[in-house]
Amino acid sequence: MNEEAKLGILQALEERRSIRKYTADLPTNAQMAELMNAALEAPTGRNAQSNEVYFIRNEQTAARLQESADNYLQMTRPDLSDSFHCFYDAPMIAILSADPDNKWKAVDAGIIAENICLAAYAVGLGTCMIGMVQDFMRSDASRSIRSELGIDEELEFQIAVAIGVPDQEPDKKPRDADKIKVIY
Ligand SMILES: Cc1cc2nc3c(=O)[nH]c(=O)nc-3n(C[C@H](O)[C@H](O)[C@H](O)COP(=O)(O)O)c2cc1C
């Protein structure tokens, strides 16, 4: 790998932030191509490739998914304010769902999601992984929206990613360096 490419990867690791405010713009075709490729290139345990990635590239559909998830969260999470929107009104949402019998499904999904987030950062997009919709996405309450989106009923939701053009520049959250140990 050349020096410039190496620096680019290390810089993205350092600079990527979770974005919770987006413009209304949808990703372009060129940006989409990079996101799809990043999802495809992710390594998976035993090369099972059991996660399916559904990019919802339609603001109205993304808003409908958000509204159903918000309604569910309002019932189960009284701590959330009425104005809270779980996908932060992102114009695009990716849903990752995997074969429930795959032992590495959650690890695989995390790697795919991070690949998407880093590729998005590289092409000027912002992302936020959204795990809080897990109960909703695995419940009967999401059956109709899942069916509308064509998400395979047999698959189990793993993680979602909100995606769009960033409309904020959040500060980096401090990291706990003590969690990283080197054993000599
Ligand atoms: C598995 C996972 C689930 C997450 N779920 C949510 C979520 O539901 N809502 C949210 O606002 N952020 C969510 N996040 C984003 C984290 O809060 C964020 O990554 C963390 O605060 C560090 O900030 P940074 O991404 O800007 O470095 C999630 C992140 C991960 C890795």
The ligand as an ORCA input file, in Angstrom:
! r2SCAN-3c Opt
* xyz 0 1
  C     -22.987     -1.332     18.259
  C     -23.262      0.145     18.302
  C     -24.556      0.593     18.499
  C     -24.821      1.966     18.543
  N     -26.125      2.379     18.678
  C     -26.384      3.710     18.703
  C     -27.730      4.174     18.778
  O     -28.686      3.408     18.838
  N     -27.942      5.505     18.767
  C     -26.914      6.413     18.688
  O     -27.167      7.613     18.689
  N     -25.624      6.005     18.595
  C     -25.335      4.683     18.591
  N     -24.033      4.251     18.465
  C     -22.945      5.237     18.323
  C     -22.079      5.337     19.581
  O     -22.787      6.034     20.576
  C     -20.753      6.060     19.209
  O     -20.050      5.268     18.291
  C     -19.881      6.337     20.424
  O     -20.523      7.262     21.285
  C     -18.512      6.906     20.031
  O     -18.635      8.086     19.288
  P     -18.024      8.210     17.806
  O     -18.694      7.183     16.940
  O     -18.331      9.602     17.365
  O     -16.547      7.963     17.880
  C     -23.754      2.901     18.406
  C     -22.454      2.427     18.180
  C     -22.214      1.076     18.111
  C     -20.799      0.605     17.843
*
